[in-house]
């Protein structure tokens, strides 16, 4: 009887030790596991200019790639402004080309004919001057006539020189550099106005900036929207994050760059995330965390970014369990 009692006590001691070990291990495991939820940084896409919404080409649940058309606005006014700016540029460039080019052949021919006529007049004036100087010696001409002939010869020579300069100016654009420089500035201004008009026109067709899931559509064709008003809300996978709360005692183990395991009912066992943010301020346990052991205690918000293609399984609002990985564990 005594031996049976001793055996019973031994069995009870072994059972108590096993229960104690299980309790200690479960406490240790729970200490490194925290409840959290999935959140996301959404990308809200809207027009850059006020205008009438003419089409929305996506629906909730669609997947889009960079450059995929999301929506369009009425572009009639912007297209007309673009065409007007293009016409002004063409006109300015044509005037610049005309200023930069040499004069037309007909104009040069006219200048040549005028120069030939002036040279002939100069030759006649020179002969008249020589004749008058000879006649004055014989008394057949007066001194006044000689002076007049000399003045006529000088005037004819000056007109020839001016005509030659005019002809050379017509052959070369160098004499109009200031006018050309002013026209170059006009052309540059017209190009800038055209570029601005083309940009405004291009903004009436809004495309996706990222690969993403269409999470929400806020507006429909026929609505007049202000600049910046959201039309489509996108959810890129890389913008999915996990938020969880930990007590102060766990902070030394958790810092940006530390890998953690993320678990949920449908999560693969190797789903990993990397801590990206640790709140510097404590807060009370949020209502979403239904844990009697932590309710009412001060905790710290932690954010982690999931890695790999499997992160797409996580949905905003989904509850998850986060566990600290052993040192040296790599992210998948």
Rosetta blueprint (number, residue, H / E / L):
1 X L
2 X H
3 X H
4 X H
5 X H
6 X H
7 X H
8 X H
9 X H
10 X H
11 X H
12 X H
13 X H
14 X H
15 X H
16 X H
17 X H
18 X H
19 X H
20 X H
21 X H
22 X H
23 X H
24 X H
25 X H
26 X H
27 X H
28 X H
29 X H
30 X H
31 X H
32 X L
33 X E
34 X E
35 X E
36 X E
37 X E
38 X E
39 X E
40 X E
41 X L
42 X L
43 X E
44 X E
45 X E
46 X E
47 X L
48 X L
49 X L
50 X L
51 X E
52 X E
53 X E
54 X E
55 X E
56 X E
57 X L
58 X L
59 X L
60 X L
61 X L
62 X L
63 X E
64 X E
65 X L
66 X L
67 X L
68 X L
69 X E
70 X E
71 X E
72 X E
73 X E
74 X L
75 X L
76 X H
77 X H
78 X H
79 X H
80 X H
81 X H
82 X H
83 X H
84 X H
85 X H
86 X H
87 X H
88 X H
89 X H
90 X H
91 X H
92 X H
93 X H
94 X H
95 X H
96 X H
97 X H
98 X H
99 X H
100 X H
101 X L
102 X L
103 X L
104 X L
105 X H
106 X H
107 X H
108 X H
109 X H
110 X H
111 X H
112 X H
113 X H
114 X H
115 X H
116 X H
117 X H
118 X H
119 X H
120 X H
121 X H
122 X H
123 X H
124 X H
125 X H
126 X H
127 X H
128 X H
129 X H
130 X H
131 X H
132 X H
133 X H
134 X H
135 X H
136 X H
137 X H
138 X H
139 X L
140 X L
141 X L
142 X L
143 X H
144 X H
145 X H
146 X H
147 X H
148 X H
149 X H
150 X H
151 X H
152 X H
153 X H
154 X H
155 X H
156 X H
157 X H
158 X H
159 X H
160 X H
161 X H
162 X H
163 X H
164 X H
165 X H
166 X H
167 X H
168 X H
169 X H
170 X H
171 X H
172 X L
173 X H
174 X H
175 X H
176 X H
177 X H
178 X H
179 X H
180 X H
181 X H
182 X H
183 X H
184 X H
185 X H
186 X H
187 X H
188 X H
189 X H
190 X H
191 X H
192 X H
193 X H
194 X H
195 X H
196 X H
197 X H
198 X H
199 X H
200 X H
201 X H
202 X H
203 X L
204 X L
205 X E
206 X E
207 X E
208 X L
209 X L
210 X L
211 X L
212 X E
213 X E
214 X E
215 X E
216 X E
217 X E
218 X L
219 X L
220 X L
221 X L
222 X L
223 X L
224 X E
225 X E
226 X L
227 X L
228 X L
229 X L
230 X E
231 X E
232 X E
233 X E
234 X E
235 X E
236 X L
237 X H
238 X H
239 X H
240 X E
241 X E
242 X E
243 X E
244 X E
245 X E
246 X E
247 X L
248 X H
249 X H
250 X H
251 X H
252 X H
253 X H
254 X L
255 X L
256 X L
257 X L
258 X L
259 X E
260 X E
261 X E
262 X E
263 X E
264 X L
265 X L
266 X L
267 X L
268 X L
269 X L
270 X L
271 X L
272 X E
273 X E
274 X E
275 X E
276 X E
277 X E
278 X E
279 X E
280 X E
281 X E
282 X E
283 X E
284 X E
285 X L
286 X L
287 X L
288 X L
289 X L
290 X L
291 X L
292 X L
293 X L
294 X L
295 X L
296 X L
297 X L
298 X E
299 X E
300 X E
301 X E
302 X E
303 X E
304 X E
305 X E
306 X E
307 X L
308 X L
309 X H
310 X H
311 X H
312 X H
313 X H
314 X L
315 X L
316 X L
317 X L
318 X L
319 X E
320 X E
321 X E
322 X E
323 X E
324 X E
325 X L
326 X L
327 X L
328 X L
329 X L
330 X L
331 X L
332 X L
